Amino acid sequence: MSVNWLWKNELGYMKYKVTDTKNNKKATVKVDMYAANCLGCYIQNHKKEGTYTFLGFWNDKQHLRNCLGLSGQYKDDMYSKEHNPDQYLVEIGLNTYFHKEAMEIMKEFEKTKRYKIVLYYKEIKKKGGK
């Protein structure tokens, strides 16, 4: 599947705790989420370098449930500290401007009882004004 998104369609963010393997220090890394032709995609922007890293996407609600270990088929939450102690999710923020997608994602993350969930509203300006 080809994932297409617009940079202005900010669906939210994800915050990870990451261990620097060189000095064993923890840092928080913010990853942006965008509304796309899927439930959502997440991308790390390297603004200083003017580049980005496409990290992944959720095709639909079932795909997200699989990633979170909530389906019968998959029991491992790929974002958890147990799955990867050197890089794990601690917080997810969702822009309720994209109400349907934000609520679907929030409900699934809420079921894990693992992550801080932040809801906010940021209006996305359309071309030519509002």
C-alpha positions in Angstrom: 0.0 0.0 0.0 1.3 3.5 -0.9 0.7 5.9 2.0 -0.1 9.5 1.1 -0.3 12.4 3.5 -0.2 16.2 3.6 2.4 17.8 6.0 -0.3 20.2 7.3 -2.7 17.4 8.4 -1.2 16.9 11.8 -3.1 14.1 13.5 -0.9 14.2 16.6 2.4 13.0 18.0 4.0 10.1 19.9 6.7 10.5 22.5 9.2 7.7 23.0 11.9 7.1 25.7 15.0 6.1 23.8 18.3 4.9 25.2 21.5 6.2 23.6 23.6 3.1 23.3 26.8 5.0 23.3 26.4 6.7 26.7 23.4 4.7 28.1 21.4 8.0 28.6 17.7 8.2 28.1 16.1 10.9 25.9 12.6 11.7 24.9 12.0 11.7 21.1 8.9 13.2 19.5 7.4 11.6 16.4 4.7 13.3 14.4 1.5 11.7 13.2 -0.4 12.7 10.1 -3.8 12.0 8.7 -3.4 10.0 5.5 -5.1 7.6 3.2 -5.0 5.1 6.1 -5.9 5.4 9.8 -2.7 7.4 10.4 1.0 7.4 9.7 4.0 8.4 12.0 7.1 10.2 10.8 10.1 11.5 12.6 11.0 15.0 11.2 14.7 16.0 11.2 14.0 19.7 10.8 17.6 20.8 11.2 18.6 18.5 8.3 15.5 19.1 6.3 14.8 15.4 6.1 12.3 12.9 7.6 12.1 9.2 8.4 8.9 7.4 7.6 8.4 5.0 10.6 5.1 3.3 9.9 1.4 3.5 9.6 -1.8 1.9 10.7 -3.8 0.7 7.7 -7.0 0.4 9.8 -8.3 -0.2 13.3 -7.5 -3.9 13.1 -3.9 -3.2 12.1 -3.6 -0.9 15.1 -5.1 -3.5 17.4 -2.5 -6.0 16.1 0.4 -3.5 16.7 -0.9 -3.0 20.3 -1.3 -6.7 21.0 -5.0 -6.4 21.4 -6.1 -9.0 18.8 -6.3 -12.7 19.4 -3.6 -13.3 16.8 -0.9 -11.0 18.2 -0.3 -10.6 22.0 2.8 -8.4 21.9 2.5 -4.6 22.1 5.2 -3.4 19.8 5.3 0.1 21.4 5.8 -1.2 25.0 8.8 -1.2 27.2 8.5 -5.0 27.5 8.8 -5.3 23.7 11.8 -3.0 23.4 13.4 -1.6 26.6 15.7 0.7 24.6 12.9 2.5 22.7 9.3 2.5 24.0 6.3 4.7 23.8 5.3 6.8 26.8 2.7 9.3 25.5 0.4 9.8 22.5 -1.2 13.1 21.6 -4.2 13.3 19.3 -5.6 16.3 17.4 -9.4 16.0 17.7 -9.8 18.2 14.6 -9.5 14.8 12.9 -12.3 13.5 15.2 -13.1 10.1 13.7 -9.4 9.0 13.4 -8.3 10.5 16.7 -11.1 8.8 18.6 -10.5 5.4 17.0 -6.8 5.6 17.8 -7.5 6.9 21.4 -9.9 4.1 22.2 -7.4 1.4 21.2 -4.5 2.9 23.1 -6.7 3.4 26.1 -7.4 -0.3 26.2 -3.8 -1.1 26.8 -3.8 1.0 30.0 -0.1 1.7 29.3 0.2 5.1 27.8 -0.5 8.7 28.6 -3.1 10.0 26.2 -3.4 13.8 25.5 -6.3 15.2 23.4 -6.1 18.6 21.9 -7.7 20.6 19.2 -5.7 22.4 16.5 -7.6 23.6 13.4 -6.0 22.9 10.1 -6.1 25.8 7.7 -7.4 25.1 4.2 -5.7 26.5 1.1 -6.8 30.1 0.4 -7.6 31.1 4.0 -9.7 29.0 6.2 
